[in-house]
Amino acid sequence: MRRLAVFPALAAIAVGSLASLAQSAVRVDTSKPLTGFTAAGSATERSWEAKFQALPDSKRISDNMHLLAGHPHNVGSDAQRANAEWLVKQYKNWGWEAKIEQFDVLYPTPKVRQLELMGPKPYKARLMEPEVPEDPYTHDKSPAMPPYNIYAADGDVTAPLVYVNYGMKSDYEELDRNGVSVKGAIVISRYGGGWRGLKPKLAAMHGAVGCIIYSDPADDGYGAGETIPAGPMRPQWGVQRGSVADTTLYAGDPLTPGVASVPGAKRLAIADAKVIMPIPTIPISWGDAQPLLASLEGRTVPATWRGGLPMTYKFGPSVAKTHLKIESDWGTKPVLDVVATLKGSEEPDTWIVRGNHYDGWVNGADDPISGQSALLEEARGLGELAKQGWKPKRTLVYAAWDGEEPGLLGSTEWAEAHADELTKHGAVYINSDENGRGYFGASGSQSYELMVNDVAREMTDPETKASVWQRQKAAQTAGRGRGAGRPEGAANRETIEFGPAGSGSDYAGFIDHLGVASINIGFGGEDRGGTYHSAYDTPWHWDTFADKEQVYGKLFAQTAGTIVMRVADADVMPLNFTELSLTVKGYADNLKAEVKQLQTEAERRNRALKSGAYTLANDPKMPMQPPPALPVPPAMDFTALDAAMAKLDSAAKHYAAASAGAPALPAAKRMALNNGLATAERPLLSEEGLPGRPWVKHLLYAPGTYTGYGASTLPGVREAIEDGRFDEAKQQMVVLGNALTNEAAYIEKLASEIGVQ
Ligand SMILES: [Zn+2]
C-alpha cells in the first residue's frame, strides 16, 4: 500500500552522459574482502553470489504476476486461498520448508454504500468502476471488493457539503480564516497531501459527520497524463480504495493490539478500537465527485486548493444536502501468511526475515504483485543454490504477507505471534512492496546502510549500464529518484540516501514495535500510473504501460537476494554504526533548526496579531479571520542529547576500527558477537512506547501522527514540540538521551569483545 514519491518520467534523459560516468568511475574493488568476511570467505561468497545472480528469470517473474494477479484476490477470497496454497507448493518444490500461518482478524466488508446529492440537481453516485474493453482482466466476473475505505464507521448522514482540499491540518486553518466550519457537515477531500486516514480523522476532530475522498484528475488523472486505455493514468470512474485504520497508533488487527489474533486471544470490543475511524467515509472517482463539487457555494478557494476539473472550486457549504450511507458486515476473515524457511547451518536461531505482501485490493498487479513476483524468483534462486551446496549460516524466513492493504495485518500479527523469538534473535527484516522501472530506493535502519550501498555499487542498471548506486546517486543529485530524503548533509555523503522508516508497509511490526532492524528496498520512479488501489491495476495495464519484460523485476531479485546472502553468509554480520551516528546527528540538527523556526514563526505571527495587521490588511468586501496565536516553544536544552550523541559517535568509531579483525575471531567469539549484533537495535526502544501510542516503541523513527505514511524522526521529542506539549518534550528528551547512551554502551561492549587485533 506504500505510495512513494514518484517523479515525472525522464523523457529525453542524458543516457550518454550517464554511460560515460559509468565507464569513467571505478566500480568495485573485488580484491578487497567483503565487509564481515575473511579473505577466503569473501572469495567463496563472491562465487556463490555470481551463481545466484545468474538464476532469476524475467519470463518466470512475468508468469508469476499473471498467475497471482490473474483474478481479484483480496483478504478472505477463494482466489487468495488458492494463491496461498500455490505459494506453499512453489516453495516446497524449491527445497524450502513452507506453511500457511493463519490469523483471524476483524475485516469489515461493505453491505450498503450510498451517496447522493439532494436538492434541485439531484445526483446518485455510481460508486463502481466499469470494464475497460481493451483490458480482459476487468471483464472478470469473480467476486471483488467494490470501492470502499475499510475500517470507517457505519453511518447514515444527510448534511451540507464542504470542500477541504487535502483535508490536512493547515487546510482547516484556511477554512477557519474564511469563516467556513465543517461542524455537522460532510467533507469532500481530494486524495493526496498526506495519508488518507488523516482526512476522516481530522474531519471528525473538527466536527464533521461524514467524509468523501475523491481522486482529482490533476493529481493522477488527465492532468498528469493520458488516461486508460490511451495511457496509464486514472480514468473518469477510477477509484482509489484503501484503509483508514489509524496505523499511527498501532498496526494489525484493530481488536488485538500487541498480541496475535489467534484463538483465545483477548480482543477489544469494536467500540473500544481507537484505530477505527468514527465517521462514515467513502472513496469516489472524479466522475462522481464533479456534481457534488458543483453544488458547493461560498467563496472561491485559493490557487493551491484548485484541482483539474473544469469548474470553479469553492469552499461551500452547499445549500443542497448530501446523503451518505455506509453499512458493513463487521465479521472476521482469515489472513493467510505464507512462511517459508531455509535453515541456517551455523547460527540457525538467528533469523533473517524477508517479506512482501501478496494481497491486493483487486488484481493488484503493481501493488503488490510486481514486488512479490520478483521476490519469488529470488527465493527460487536461493533454493536452487542450496541444492548446489550453498549453506546460509543463518536461517532465512521468507514471507508472503496477507492483509497488508487493510492495515499491515498479516505481517503485524505474525510479528506479534513470534515476538519472543524475534526479540531474542531476529537480526533483520528486509521488506519490499511494489517494484518497477527506475531508481533504487532503500530506507530503514542505518546499521545496514553501508552493506546495502556495497551491493548497490555492484549491480548494473539495465537502462544506462551505470551501477545501480551511481544511477541513484545521479538521480538524487538531479533531484529525482525514489524514497525520502535525509535531512542534512546527504549530498556530501559517500552513500545513497537512506531515509527513515515511516509506515505504510509491512516493516512496522518489526521496527516500530519490536526494534528488529529493518530495511525497505525496491526500484521505481519511471513508470507513472493512476491505477493505485483500483480495479485497473491489472497485468494488462502492467504489460501495456510498465515493465512488461520484467527487466527491473529480474534486477530486483538479484539485488535483494544478494543483500540477503551477505547478511546470511558473513562470518560477522555486516553492520556498521557510523552511519547510524551520523544520521541521528542529522535528525537532531534538523530538530534544533525546527525549534528555532517554530519560535521565529510563532513570534512573527503573534506580533502581527498584536499589531492588528491581519485586520488592516483585509479586503473589506471579503474579510478573512486572523489566524490563531501560536505557542512559542521555550529554549530547549540539548546538552544531554548532545552528550549521548557524542558517546554514540565514539562507540561507532571504536566498533568500525575493531570490526575489521572480527571475521578472523575464533568461532565461539564470532557467534557471541553475531548474537550481540542481531539485537543491536533493541536499546533504541522505549518500554512504555511513545506518548499516547504505547505500541510504537522505537525512539528514532515512527509513522508521523500528522503525516501518516511519512516518518517522524526522534518522534517523542519532535511531535511534542510541534504540538505545543513542551513539558512532554523535555521528558522525552531524557528518554531519548538515555536510549542513545544505552545504545552507545551496547556498541562499545561489542567493540571491546572483539578486542585489539
Ligand atoms: Zn502494497
Residues whose N, C-alpha, C, O or C-beta is under 5 A from the ligand:
A	BS01	ZN	M1 R2 D367 P368 D433 E434
